[in-house]
Amino acid sequence: MLYQAYQFQDDLWAPFREAARHSKAAIEHRVSPTVDTLRHHLAAGFEMISRFQLTHSRPDFGISSVRVGNRDVPVIEEVALNLPFGNLLHFRKDVDTAQPKVLVIAPLSGHFATLLAKTCATLLRDHDVYITDWANARDVPLEAGRFGVDEHVDYIIRFLEEIGPGAHLLAVCQPCVQALAAVAIMSEDKHPATPRSMTLMAGPIDTRESPTAVNKLAMEKSISWFKSNVTARVPGRYKGAGRRVYPGFIQLFSFLAMNIDRHRAQHQKLYDHLVHGEFAEAEKIKTFYDEYFAVLDLTEEFYIETIDRIFQRADLATGNFTYHGRKVDPGKILKTALLTVEGGRDDICALGQTAAAHDLCQSLRPHLKRHHLQANVGHYGTFNGKRWETEIYPVVRNFVLSME
């Protein structure tokens, strides 16, 4: 009844949000200088109430153009490959010189791939960018079958095949494990679409290294506990009715709880900016939370297998990771260069967890291995924000270019 309870509460709040939107609009159309202060407070309050909701549809990437060299180039989103649990999305642009093809593996952890919109916008300056545009599991019919960790690896391999030989791979956070596994399988098979390089950013390759609060939570409970308490069946109103999922709203509430004081302070700032008419500053906060509060559900099998195989047993790091029953050996990687990126203040994937990939890729020669530690950023800052733009991205760009 977990999902039904959430849906009931959301439906209950819907009329209040709608009323708040109408009330805000009515107040803003009144001209009454004597009550300006009260009017601003009321309008701000109504807007805060109207924003009290989660969305379950993917926001827009919002990338219409990008600066390449000395000109602005239009960017067109195209679906290069459509699959039930996710599309291969291509940001097509018309440039004079061919650029390195990069497949961005977005996290599948409760948010849409648009969480990496700014990451992609930066990469587009110098690269031909593709991204895994994961579907909301509650919208995938039961007939589409299962989607677990092995199927996730299937999708990465299939997407690389679609892009073709000579591509590069960049994985952010949780999918670093599956990305490394996919490259290991393709390398062993001498697959023609094996990427030239892989960049693994803030990912849980070995969660035994410097365990974080997230890692400890995954270890504290049994697999049966997770199945019983945080997975649910999709209600009948959605296309994926009957599918068991890990709801995105649970993941979001967990993230909020980890930094509740910071989120509370940000919403207080938003209210103050609205009251004082500082709309540009307010828009920055609203834009962030519009994305942050857009959530997707994961299939139960993917979530449970991730907890079990990646967080509890660290199968890849211990040499026990299998792919459809086949042992995965990163030691088979001989030509795909490796760059790992970690944030010194990362409280999701701590220091050493991503760098562990270097020990696993033992057959790679030293000149094909690089590690970058950004000492002054947290998890989100490794792929978004000022430090990503000015310090981390140049490392990634030069690494990819050196492997062309």
KAHUKA-V242103 format. One record per pair of residues at least 24 apart in sequence whose C-alpha atoms are under 10 Angstrom apart, sorted by sequence separation. I is the first residue (numbers start at 1). J is the second residue. D is the distance in whole Angstrom. If there is no record, write none. Layout:
i=<I	I>
j=<J	J>
d=<D	D>
This chain:
i=<22	23	103	108	112	132	153	154	157	158	176	337	351	371	372	20	21	22	68	99	101	102	103	104	105	106	107	108	111	153	156	157	168	169	175	176	180	336	370	20	21	24	65	69	99	100	101	102	103	104	105	106	107	108	110	149	152	153	156	157	165	166	167	168	169	174	175	176	177	263	338	19	20	21	23	64	66	68	99	100	101	102	103	104	105	106	107	108	132	151	152	153	155	156	165	166	167	168	169	170	171	172	173	174	175	176	177	178	330	331	333	334	337	18	20	21	22	63	65	68	98	99	100	101	102	103	104	105	106	108	131	149	150	153	154	157	164	165	166	167	168	169	170	171	172	173	174	175	176	177	330	331	332	333	334	335	336	337	338	346	350	17	20	21	64	91	98	99	100	101	102	103	104	105	130	149	153	157	164	165	166	167	168	169	170	171	172	173	174	175	176	177	330	331	332	333	334	335	337	338	339	340	341	342	343	344	345	346	349	350	370	16	17	19	20	21	91	98	99	130	152	153	161	163	164	165	166	167	168	169	170	171	172	173	174	175	330	331	332	333	334	335	337	338	339	340	341	342	343	344	345	346	348	349	369	17	18	19	20	93	150	161	162	164	165	166	167	168	169	170	171	172	173	174	329	330	331	332	333	334	337	338	339	340	341	342	343	344	345	346	347	348	368	17	18	92	150	153	160	161	171	172	173	329	330	331	332	336	337	338	339	340	341	342	343	344	345	346	347	348	16	17	18	91	95	130	160	161	329	330	331	335	336	337	338	339	340	341	342	343	344	345	346	347	16	17	93	94	157	159	160	161	330	334	343	344	345	346	368	15	17	93	158	160	342	343	344	345	346	368	13	14	16	17	91	92	93	157	317	342	343	345	346	13	91	92	157	342	343	345	14	90	91	92	129	131	157	343	344	13	14	90	91	128	129	130	131	132	317	342	343	13	89	90	91	128	129	131	214	252	253	317	342	343	89	90	127	214	252	316	319	341	10	88	89	90	252	317	318	341	10	88	89	90	252	317	10	87	88	89	108	214	249	251	252	316	87	88	89	213	248	249	250	251	75	86	87	88	248	249	251	85	86	87	248	249	250	251	85	86	87	247	248	249	75	85	86	247	248	343	80	83	84	85	86	246	247	248	342	73	79	80	81	82	83	84	85	86	105	245	246	247	341	61	62	73	78	79	83	84	85	104	245	246	247	58	59	60	61	72	77	84	103	119	244	245	246	247	58	59	60	61	63	67	79	85	86	105	244	245	246	341	56	57	58	59	61	62	63	66	67	84	85	244	245	246	341	56	58	59	61	62	65	66	68	69	84	85	103	116	243	244	245	246	247	339	340	58	60	61	63	64	66	67	68	69	84	103	243	244	245	246	339	59	63	66	67	68	102	245	246	61	62	65	66	67	68	84	85	245	61	65	66	84	85	103	339	63	83	84	85	102	338	339	85	101	337	338	84	101	234	337	101	102	103	104	105	106	107	108	109	101	102	103	104	105	106	107	108	109	337	85	86	100	101	102	103	104	105	106	107	108	109	231	233	337	85	88	100	101	102	103	104	105	106	107	108	231	232	233	336	87	88	100	101	102	103	104	105	106	107	231	232	86	105	106	107	231	85	88	89	105	106	230	231	88	105	83	87	88	231	90	105	227	230	231	88	105	226	227	230	58	83	88	58	83	227	58	81	82	226	227	57	58	81	226	57	80	56	224	81	223	226	56	57	80	81	223	56	80	223	222	223	221	222	218	219	218	219	223	258	217	218	222	221	103	215	218	219	220	102	218	219	101	102	104	217	218	219	102	103	104	105	138	139	215	216	217	102	107	138	144	215	216	137	138	141	142	143	146	214	215	139	140	141	142	145	138	139	140	141	142	138	139	140	141	142	143	211	138	139	140	141	142	137	138	139	141	142	137	138	140	207	208	136	137	138	139	206	207	208	138	205	206	207	208	137	138	204	205	207	208	137	138	204	206	207	137	138	206	136	137	138	205	206	208	137	138	204	205	206	207	136	137	205	206	136	204	205	206	204	177	175	174	178	215	177	214	215	212	213	214	215	181	212	213	214	215	110	112	174	180	211	212	213	109	110	111	177	203	210	211	212	213	110	111	177	178	185	197	198	199	200	201	202	203	211	212	109	110	177	194	196	197	198	199	200	201	202	203	210	211	212	110	111	177	181	188	195	196	197	198	199	200	201	202	209	210	211	110	111	181	182	185	188	194	195	196	197	198	199	200	201	202	209	210	211	109	110	181	185	187	188	190	194	195	196	197	198	199	200	201	207	208	209	210	211	109	178	185	187	188	189	190	206	207	209	210	177	184	185	187	188	202	204	205	206	207	208	209	178	183	184	185	187	188	203	204	207	208	209	181	182	183	184	186	187	188	202	203	204	206	207	209	181	183	184	185	186	187	202	203	205	206	207	209	180	181	182	184	185	187	201	202	204	205	206	180	181	183	184	187	202	203	204	205	206	207	148	152	180	183	184	202	203	204	205	206	147	148	151	202	203	204	205	206	147	148	149	150	181	184	202	203	204	205	146	147	148	149	180	183	201	202	203	204	146	147	148	149	200	201	203	146	147	148	149	150	200	205	146	147	148	149	139	148	149	200	138	139	148	180	136	137	138	140	136	137	138	149	135	136	137	138	149	134	135	136	137	135	136	137	134	176	169	168	154	168	169	170	171	172	153	154	170	153	197	199	200	201	150	151	197	199	115	149	150	151	117	149	150	174	149	150	173	174	115	173	202	203	114	115	177	180	184	202	113	114	176	201	202	112	115	202	111	112	114	177	180	202	111	173	176	180	201	202	110	111	112	201	110	111	112	113	110	111	112	110	111	112	109	110	111	109	110	111	108	109	110	108	109	108	56	55	56	109	54	55	108	109	54	108	199	54	198	199	198	199	197	198	197	196	197	197	173	197	172	173	196	197	172	196	173	172	173	172	85	85	48	48	48	48	47	44	45	48	170	2	3	44	47	2	3	4	7	43	44	2	3	4	44	45	2	3	4	41	44	45	61	170	1	2	3	4	41	43	44	59	60	169	1	2	3	4	40	43	44	59	168	1	41	42	44	58	167	168	1	40	41	40	41	51	54	55	59	168	39	40	54	55	58	59	168	38	40	53	54	55	56	57	58	166	167	37	51	54	55	56	57	58	166	36	37	51	54	55	56	57	53	54	55	56	6	52	53	54	55	56	3	51	3	6	3	6	2	3	3	2	122	122	119	120	116	119	120	115	118	119	118	119	122	123	116	117	118	122	115	116	115	119	118	119	123	127	118	122	123	126	125	123	127	119	123	126	127	126	100	102	101	100	100	99	100	101	100	99>
j=<46	47	127	132	136	156	177	178	181	182	200	361	375	395	396	45	46	47	93	124	126	127	128	129	130	131	132	133	136	178	181	182	193	194	200	201	205	361	395	46	47	50	91	95	125	126	127	128	129	130	131	132	133	134	136	175	178	179	182	183	191	192	193	194	195	200	201	202	203	289	364	46	47	48	50	91	93	95	126	127	128	129	130	131	132	133	134	135	159	178	179	180	182	183	192	193	194	195	196	197	198	199	200	201	202	203	204	205	357	358	360	361	364	46	48	49	50	91	93	96	126	127	128	129	130	131	132	133	134	136	159	177	178	181	182	185	192	193	194	195	196	197	198	199	200	201	202	203	204	205	358	359	360	361	362	363	364	365	366	374	378	46	49	50	93	120	127	128	129	130	131	132	133	134	159	178	182	186	193	194	195	196	197	198	199	200	201	202	203	204	205	206	359	360	361	362	363	364	366	367	368	369	370	371	372	373	374	375	378	379	399	46	47	49	50	51	121	128	129	160	182	183	191	193	194	195	196	197	198	199	200	201	202	203	204	205	360	361	362	363	364	365	367	368	369	370	371	372	373	374	375	376	378	379	399	48	49	50	51	124	181	192	193	195	196	197	198	199	200	201	202	203	204	205	360	361	362	363	364	365	368	369	370	371	372	373	374	375	376	377	378	379	399	49	50	124	182	185	192	193	203	204	205	361	362	363	364	368	369	370	371	372	373	374	375	376	377	378	379	380	49	50	51	124	128	163	193	194	362	363	364	368	369	370	371	372	373	374	375	376	377	378	379	380	50	51	127	128	191	193	194	195	364	368	377	378	379	380	402	50	52	128	193	195	377	378	379	380	381	403	49	50	52	53	127	128	129	193	353	378	379	381	382	50	128	129	194	379	380	382	52	128	129	130	167	169	195	381	382	52	53	129	130	167	168	169	170	171	356	381	382	53	129	130	131	168	169	171	254	292	293	357	382	383	130	131	168	255	293	357	360	382	52	130	131	132	294	359	360	383	53	131	132	133	295	360	54	131	132	133	152	258	293	295	296	360	132	133	134	258	293	294	295	296	121	132	133	134	294	295	297	132	133	134	295	296	297	298	133	134	135	295	296	297	124	134	135	296	297	392	130	133	134	135	136	296	297	298	392	124	130	131	132	133	134	135	136	137	156	296	297	298	392	113	114	125	130	131	135	136	137	156	297	298	299	111	112	113	114	125	130	137	156	172	297	298	299	300	112	113	114	115	117	121	133	139	140	159	298	299	300	395	111	112	113	114	116	117	118	121	122	139	140	299	300	301	396	112	114	115	117	118	121	122	124	125	140	141	159	172	299	300	301	302	303	395	396	115	117	118	120	121	123	124	125	126	141	160	300	301	302	303	396	117	121	124	125	126	160	303	304	120	121	124	125	126	127	143	144	304	121	125	126	144	145	163	399	124	144	145	146	163	399	400	147	163	399	400	147	164	297	400	165	166	167	168	169	170	171	172	173	166	167	168	169	170	171	172	173	174	402	151	152	166	167	168	169	170	171	172	173	174	175	297	299	403	152	155	167	168	169	170	171	172	173	174	175	298	299	300	403	155	156	168	169	170	171	172	173	174	175	299	300	155	174	175	176	300	155	158	159	175	176	300	301	159	176	155	159	160	303	163	178	300	303	304	162	179	300	301	304	133	158	163	134	159	303	135	158	159	303	304	135	136	159	304	136	159	136	304	162	304	307	138	139	162	163	305	139	163	307	307	308	307	308	306	307	307	308	312	347	307	308	312	312	195	307	310	311	312	195	311	312	195	196	198	311	312	313	197	198	199	200	233	234	310	311	312	198	203	234	240	311	312	234	235	238	239	240	243	311	312	237	238	239	240	243	237	238	239	240	241	238	239	240	241	242	243	311	239	240	241	242	243	239	240	241	243	244	240	241	243	310	311	240	241	242	243	310	311	312	243	310	311	312	313	243	244	310	311	313	314	244	245	311	313	314	245	246	314	245	246	247	314	315	317	247	248	314	315	316	317	247	248	316	317	248	316	317	318	317	306	306	306	310	347	310	347	348	346	347	348	349	316	347	348	349	350	246	248	310	316	347	348	349	246	247	248	314	340	347	348	349	350	248	249	315	316	323	335	336	337	338	339	340	341	349	350	248	249	316	333	335	336	337	338	339	340	341	342	349	350	351	250	251	317	321	328	335	336	337	338	339	340	341	342	349	350	351	251	252	322	323	326	329	335	336	337	338	339	340	341	342	343	350	351	352	251	252	323	327	329	330	332	336	337	338	339	340	341	342	343	349	350	351	352	353	252	321	328	330	331	332	333	349	350	352	353	321	328	329	331	332	346	348	349	350	351	352	353	323	328	329	330	332	333	348	349	352	353	354	327	328	329	330	332	333	334	348	349	350	352	353	355	328	330	331	332	333	334	349	350	352	353	354	356	328	329	330	332	333	335	349	350	352	353	354	329	330	332	333	336	351	352	353	354	355	356	298	302	330	333	334	352	353	354	355	356	298	299	302	353	354	355	356	357	299	300	301	302	333	336	354	355	356	357	299	300	301	302	333	336	354	355	356	357	300	301	302	303	354	355	357	301	302	303	304	305	355	360	302	303	304	305	296	305	306	357	296	297	306	338	295	296	297	299	296	297	298	309	296	297	298	299	310	296	297	298	299	298	299	300	298	340	336	336	323	337	338	339	340	341	323	324	340	324	368	370	371	372	322	323	369	371	288	322	323	324	291	323	324	348	324	325	348	349	291	349	378	379	291	292	354	357	361	379	291	292	354	379	380	291	294	381	291	292	294	357	360	382	292	354	357	361	382	383	292	293	294	383	293	294	295	296	294	295	296	295	296	297	295	296	297	296	297	298	296	297	298	297	298	298	248	248	249	302	248	249	302	303	249	303	396	252	396	399	399	400	399	400	400	400	401	402	379	403	379	380	403	404	380	404	382	382	383	383	298	299	267	268	270	271	271	270	271	274	396	229	230	271	274	230	231	232	235	271	272	231	232	233	273	274	232	233	234	271	274	275	291	400	232	233	234	235	272	274	275	290	291	400	233	234	235	236	272	275	276	291	400	234	274	275	277	291	400	401	235	274	275	275	276	286	289	290	294	403	275	276	290	291	294	295	404	275	277	290	291	292	293	294	295	403	404	275	289	292	293	294	295	296	404	275	276	290	293	294	295	296	293	294	295	296	247	293	294	295	296	297	245	293	246	249	247	250	247	249	250	250	383	384	382	383	380	383	384	380	383	384	384	385	388	389	383	384	385	389	383	384	384	388	388	389	393	397	389	393	394	397	397	396	400	393	397	400	401	401	397	400	400	400	401	401	403	404	404	404>
d=<9	9	10	9	8	8	9	9	10	10	6	10	10	10	9	9	7	10	10	9	10	7	9	7	9	7	9	10	9	5	10	6	10	10	9	7	9	10	10	5	7	9	10	10	9	8	6	6	6	6	6	6	10	7	9	9	7	7	7	8	9	8	7	9	6	10	10	8	7	10	8	9	7	10	10	9	9	8	6	5	5	5	5	5	5	7	9	9	8	10	9	9	9	9	6	7	8	5	8	8	8	8	8	9	10	5	7	9	8	10	9	8	7	10	9	8	9	9	8	10	10	5	6	6	6	6	6	9	8	10	9	10	8	7	8	9	8	4	7	5	5	6	6	6	6	6	8	7	7	6	9	9	10	6	9	9	8	9	10	10	9	8	6	6	10	9	9	6	8	8	8	8	10	10	9	7	6	8	5	7	6	6	5	5	5	5	5	5	5	8	7	9	9	6	8	8	6	7	10	10	8	8	9	8	9	7	9	9	9	9	8	10	9	9	6	9	9	8	9	10	9	9	9	8	9	7	6	8	6	6	6	6	6	4	6	9	6	5	8	6	5	9	8	6	6	7	6	6	6	6	7	9	8	7	10	9	9	8	9	9	9	8	9	9	8	9	9	8	8	8	9	6	7	9	8	5	5	7	7	8	5	5	5	5	5	5	5	4	6	7	7	6	10	6	7	9	9	9	10	5	8	10	9	8	8	5	9	8	6	6	6	6	6	6	6	6	5	4	7	9	8	4	10	8	10	8	6	8	10	8	8	8	9	8	8	8	8	8	8	7	6	4	4	10	8	7	10	10	10	10	7	10	10	9	5	7	7	8	10	10	7	8	9	8	9	5	9	10	9	9	10	9	10	8	10	7	9	8	10	9	6	9	9	10	7	8	8	8	9	10	9	8	6	9	10	10	10	7	9	8	8	6	6	9	10	10	9	10	8	10	6	8	9	4	8	10	10	10	10	8	10	8	7	10	5	7	10	9	7	9	9	7	9	7	5	9	9	9	9	9	7	6	6	10	7	7	9	8	5	6	9	9	9	9	10	8	6	6	10	9	9	9	9	9	10	7	5	9	9	6	9	10	5	6	5	8	9	10	9	4	8	8	5	8	9	6	5	7	5	10	9	10	9	5	8	9	4	7	10	10	9	10	10	10	9	7	8	9	8	10	6	6	8	9	9	9	9	10	9	10	7	10	6	5	9	9	8	10	5	10	9	9	9	10	10	5	6	9	6	9	7	9	8	9	9	9	10	10	9	4	5	9	9	8	8	7	8	7	9	7	9	9	7	6	4	9	9	9	7	9	5	9	9	8	8	8	7	10	8	9	8	5	8	9	10	9	9	10	9	8	9	9	10	8	5	9	9	7	8	8	9	7	8	10	7	7	6	7	10	8	9	9	9	9	6	9	10	10	8	10	9	10	10	6	10	8	8	10	9	9	9	9	9	9	7	8	9	10	10	9	9	9	9	9	7	9	7	9	8	10	9	7	6	6	6	6	6	6	9	7	10	10	10	8	5	5	5	5	5	6	6	7	9	10	10	7	9	9	7	6	6	6	6	6	8	6	7	9	10	9	9	9	9	7	9	7	8	8	9	8	6	9	8	8	9	7	9	6	9	9	10	7	9	9	10	6	8	9	9	9	9	10	9	8	10	9	9	8	10	9	10	9	10	9	9	10	9	9	9	10	9	7	9	8	8	7	8	9	8	9	7	7	9	9	10	8	10	9	10	8	8	10	7	10	9	10	8	6	9	9	10	10	9	9	10	9	9	10	7	9	9	6	6	10	10	10	10	7	9	9	9	9	10	9	9	10	9	10	9	10	6	9	6	9	9	9	9	8	9	9	9	8	10	9	5	6	10	10	6	6	4	7	6	5	5	7	7	10	10	7	5	8	9	6	9	5	8	8	9	7	7	8	8	8	9	10	9	9	8	6	9	7	8	8	8	9	8	8	7	9	9	7	9	7	8	9	6	7	10	6	10	9	9	8	9	9	9	10	9	9	8	9	10	10	7	5	9	10	6	8	10	10	10	9	10	10	8	8	8	9	7	6	8	8	6	7	8	10	9	10	9	9	9	6	10	10	8	7	10	9	10	9	7	10	5	10	10	9	8	8	7	8	8	8	8	9	8	6	8	8	7	10	7	5	6	6	6	6	6	8	9	7	10	8	9	9	8	9	9	5	4	5	5	5	5	5	9	6	9	6	8	9	9	9	8	9	6	6	6	6	6	6	6	7	7	7	10	8	7	8	9	10	9	10	8	9	9	8	8	8	9	9	8	10	7	7	9	9	10	7	9	9	9	10	9	8	6	7	10	7	8	9	6	8	9	9	10	10	9	5	10	10	6	8	6	7	9	6	9	7	9	10	9	10	5	9	5	9	8	6	8	8	6	10	6	8	8	8	9	7	6	9	9	5	9	8	10	8	9	6	9	8	9	8	9	5	7	10	7	9	6	8	9	10	5	5	9	9	9	8	7	7	9	9	7	6	8	6	9	7	9	8	5	9	6	8	7	8	8	9	10	9	6	9	9	6	8	9	5	6	9	8	7	9	10	10	9	7	4	8	7	9	10	7	6	8	9	9	9	9	9	10	9	6	9	7	7	9	8	9	8	10	8	7	6	10	5	5	8	9	8	5	5	8	9	9	9	7	6	9	9	9	10	10	10	9	9	9	10	9	10	9	8	10	10	10	9	9	10	9	8	9	10	10	9	10	6	9	10	8	6	10	10	9	9	9	7	8	9	10	7	8	9	8	9	7	10	10	8	9	9	8	9	10	8	9	9	9	10	7	7	9	9	9	7	9	10	8	7	8	10	6	7	10	9	5	6	5	6	10	9	5	8	8	6	10	9	8	7	9	7	7	8	10	9	10	10	9	9	8	8	9	7	9	10	9	10	9	8	9	7	8	10	10	9	7	10	10	7	9	10	8	10	9	10	8	10	10	8	10	9	7	9	9	7	9	9	9	10	6	9	8	9	9	9	10	8	8	6	9	9	9	6	7	8	8	5	9	10	10	7	8	7	7	9	8	6	8	9	9	8	10	7	10	10	8	9	7	7	10	8	9	10	9	10	10	9	7	5	5	9	9	10	8	7	9	9	7	9	9	7	10	9	9	8	10	10	10	9	7	8	10	9	8	9	9	6	6	7	8	8	10	9	9	5	5	5	8	8	6	6	6	10	10	9	7	9	8	9	10	10	9	8	10	9	9	10	10	10	9	10	9	10	6	10	10	8	6	6	9	9	10	8	9	8	7	10	8	9	8	10	9	8	8	9	8	10	7	10	9	9	9	8	10	9	9	10	9	9	8	7	9	9	10	7	10>
